[in-house]
Amino acid sequence: MSIQRLIRNFSDYLSIQKHRSSHTIKSYVYDINQFFSITKATSVLAVNEQDTHHYLKHLNALNINNRSIHRKMSALDQFWRYIVKENIAPSNPWAMIRRPKLNTRLPVYLEEHAMLELLNKYPINTPIFCRNKAMLELLFSSGIRLSELIKIRLDAINLTHMECRVLGKGDKERLVIFGQRANNSIQYYLDHVRPLWNKTTDDTLFISTRGAPLSGRSVQRIVKHANQYHSSTIELTPHTCRHTCATLLQSHGAGIRDIQELLGHSSISTTQRYAHIPNKTLSKRFLHAMPDPESNQATNT
């Protein structure tokens, strides 16, 4: 079987069985093709330890940073694990090669005052702004991923209990919670905005003016546009909203395990990045950790 056919099969495997995003798959395919281009290997069976070292030496000569090298090695390791599993290759040449050590990046997040400034200043004078406000409130309050937000169905959200079922990485379903602010905004959107656009039978929670599900790019643009409503120097993205939620939970007393469960981290080490935030009240539980709604929230009207 040709290398390109193997790569296509691996790509299908990542998409269908592992439910990886198209962005991740595209990056993996690029990295694998780059490896074969550099080593000139014509078959996966011909690749040996010497080829792997030659490849890594080449990357170092290009001054590629450790994080990128780590990602490329991960892509190649997973590719070889797949072809070993499929009995195409007898062994994985990447199994015993140590990956470069990565410095832990501290999360980029908005301070609590900046988050509240944004949410309180965000306009609600049009249906579109009301929808966008509901999404921003939910992103900040629940810490869900962008990919999870755009897939939420109407029957997955429970406003009475302020909780929502989301489908995370690897198709893992989990229950997330959100605060009263988000609840108010979502209720207003469902009562007064979504019915205006609901022209199809689609049951996606957040839809466009044409009644179609919102794309990830659309939400990214909405969040980027919201940067004008806060005075922080931080550039807000959907993932910054997630970091902000986790950081606020930690600073208000939520435990690392609680935050891990809420955010859907598979590894506790990912969640421990937030441990640098000093706790205000360690006795508080994460259910009460997010700020209370302002008494003058316009979405209540």
N, C-alpha and C positions, 0 to 999 in steps of 0.2 A: 504494500500500500504506500502511495506517495506521501511525502511530508505534508504537502498542502491538503491532501484528503484527510490525513490524521488531524491536522489543525482545525479543519472544518468540523470533523466529528467531535473534537474536544469543545469547540465553540458551541455546538448543539447541546452537548452534555451540560455545559455550564448554564445555558439558557433554560433547558427543559427540566433537568434534574436538580440543578443547584440554584436555579432562579436568580442567577446573578444579573446585575443591570447591564444594559447594552454598553454603557460607558466602560464598565469593568472588563467585559468581554473584549471590547475593541482594544483596550490597553494590553490585555494578555496576549492577544493575537499579534499585536505589534511587537511586543517583547520577544515572543517565540520566533517570529520571522527574523527579527534582528539577530538573534543568536545564530540561526542557521546561515544568515548572510555573512556574519563575521567569521564563523568557524569554517565555512565552506563545506560543512558536512552534508552528505547526500542521502543519508539514512539515519534514522534514530538508533539503529543497531550499531552504527559505526562510531557513535559519540562515546568518548571515554573521559577519564579524569583530566587528561592533558587538554582536551578541548574546553572543558569548563574553566580551567585556570587561564588558558589563552583568552577566553572571552572576558573574564573578570579583569585581566591585565589590560585588555583593550579599553574597557569601560573606565578604568582608573586613569589611563592615558588621556581620555577625553575629559577628565576632571568632572565626571558625573558624580553627584553627591551621594552620600551613603543611603539616604532614604530612597532614592530612585533605584540604586543598585539592589537594595533590599527587596523592593517591589518586583524588579525584574527576576531576581532569583526565586521569589515566591511563585511567580507565574510559571517559570520553567520547572520548578519542583512539582507544582500541581499538574502540569502537562505530563511529566514523566510518571507521576503516580497514576494518572489516568491510563496511560498506555501499558504500564505494568499490570494494572488491574484488568485490562482487556487482553492480557497475555500476548501483547505485541512486542514488548521488550522484557528481558529477564530481570533487569535491575534499574534502579534510579540513581544516576550519577550525581544527583544533587543532595542525596539523603545525608551524606556525612560532611558536607561542606558548610562551614560556619558562616553565617550571614553577618554583615557589619553591624556593630552596635549602634542603636539609634538613641539620640538624646530625646528625652521626653518633652514634648511640646505642651506648654501650658495652654489651656483652652482660651480662646478669644471670646469675650462675652461683654454684654452691656452691664454697667452697674445698675442696681435696682432703681435709683432715681432717674436714670436715663431711659430705662424701659418704661417706667410709669409716665415719664414726660412724653414719650412717643405715643403711648396708648391713649393718654388723655388729650393730646393735641390732634390725634388722627381724625380727619373729617368724616362725617357720616351724613353729608347733605345730598348724597346720591345713592341709588341702590348698589352701584358697583363699590363705592367706598364702604358701605355697610357690610357687604360680603367680604371685602378685603380686611376690614377691622375684625370680623369674626375669625378669619383665618389667622391673623396675627395674634389675637388673644389665645387661640387654641395652641399655636406653635409655642408661645412663651409659657403657657400654663402647663402643658402636658409634656413638652420636650420631644414630641414625635418627629420623625424624619420627614423630609420633603416627600419621599416616595410613599410614605405611609399616609400622609395627609391627603394626597390626591386620589387615593384608593378607598377612602372611607365611604361606606354605604350608609344610607339612611337608617337601615335597621341595626347598624352597628353602634349607633350613638344613643345613650340614655341620659336625657337631660335631668330626669328626676333624681338619679343617683350620681350625676356628673361624672360619667365614665364612658369609655369608648373602646371598642375592640378594633385593633389595628393589625395589619399583616406586615410583619417585619422581615428582616433578612432571612433567607432560607425558608421563606413561607411560614415562619413561626408566628403564630397568633398570640397576642398578649392583651391584657386589659390595662388601659391607662386611665388616669383620673385627671380632672381639670377643675379649676376654681370657679367661683361665682361670676367673676368678670366675664370669663369665656362663655359660661353658660348663658348669661344675659345676651351677649352679642350673637351667639348661635341661634338662640330662641327668636330674636328679632329678625335675623336673616331668614329663618325658616318660615316665619309668619308673614313677613312683608316683602321679601325680596325673591326668594327662590320660586314662589308661585308665578311671578311675572315672566320667568324665563323657562319654566318647565314645559317645554314643547315636545318632549319625547317621553318614552317609558324608562329612560335611564334613571337609576336610583343612586347615582353618585351624590354625595353630600354637597360638595362645592362644584358649581357648574358655571359656564360662561353665559353671556347674554343670549347666545344661540341655543342654550340648553345642553351643550356638550360638556363632558368632563374637562376640567382645566388641566393643561399640560404642566410638567415640571418647570419648563422655561417660563411659562406665564406667571407662575407663583414666584419664581426667582425675580422676575421684573417687578412684581408687586412689592416684594420685600425690599428690593433695592430702592424703589421709589419712596418707601417709608423712611429712608434715612434722613430726609429733610425735616422730619418732625422730632428729632432729638439733637442735643447739643454735644454728644460725645464724639470723639475722633474715631471711634470704632466703626468700621464699615459693616453694616448689618447684612447678613445672609440667612437663609433658612437654617443653616447649621449653627450660626451664631445664636439664633433663637434657642436652639436645643442646648447649647453650652450655657446660655443665660439661665435657662430653667434649672439645669442641674446645679449650677453654681449657687443660685438662690436657695434651692432646697438644702444644699450643704450648709450654707451660711445661716440658715434659719433652723438648723438642728436635725435635718433628716440624716439617717445613717447611710453609709456607703452601700450596704446590701439593698436597702430600700430604693436608693437611686438606681442601682444596677437593674433591679426588677422593673422599675418604672420606664427606664430608657431602653430596656431590651438589650443590654450589653451581654454578650456571651462570656466575656472574660472580666473578672473583677479588676484586673490590672488596668483596663480601659477606664473604668469608673474612678479608680484611685487618682486619676489626674486632677480630680476636683478636691482632693484632700488638702490642698494648699490654702483653701479658703477657711478662715477661722470661724468656728461655730459661735453663734450668738447665744443660743439656748439649747444645750444638748438634750434636754428632756422633751423638747417638742417632737412630734411625729410628722412625717412628711405630708400627711393628709391636710395639715393645717399650716404648711410651710409657705405657701404662696401668699403674696399681699392680698388683703381684703379689697373688694371693689370700692371705688370712690363713691361717696354718697350722691355726687352729682353726675354719675355716668349717664351720658345721653342715650345710651342704648336701652335704658330702662323706660324711656318715654315712647 
